[in-house]
Amino acid sequence: VVAWIKGEAHVLAKIPEKELLTFSNNGTIRILLQCKDQIARVWLKNGDRTKLVAEGVSLLPYTTEEAGGFVGCTVGMYASANGKESKNHADFAWFGVKNTK
């Protein structure tokens, strides 16, 4: 879990690849994000199993006031080889947002 603040990556949590794959369901990893009062929590979910991977994530750096202007999309997906060269790739077939209230 990485937060990008003013062009710098801040690693909030690292999940070992073997553990991450246990949350994969036919290649799909479900990520849950709960935000309240400018603070976020992030979970991985597979069936009845959930794992809290980051909490207390401040969303203030993504506000117009802190960023100094329009910030655009603040939730998205990307893939990383953690700074190493890789021939792997990631395909994102869809991305959904659901209000759970």
Secondary structure by P-SEA (a helix, b strand, c coil): ccccccccccccccccaaaaaaaccccbbbbbbbbcccbbbbbbbccccccccccccccccccccccccccccccbbbbbcccccccccccccbbbbbbcc
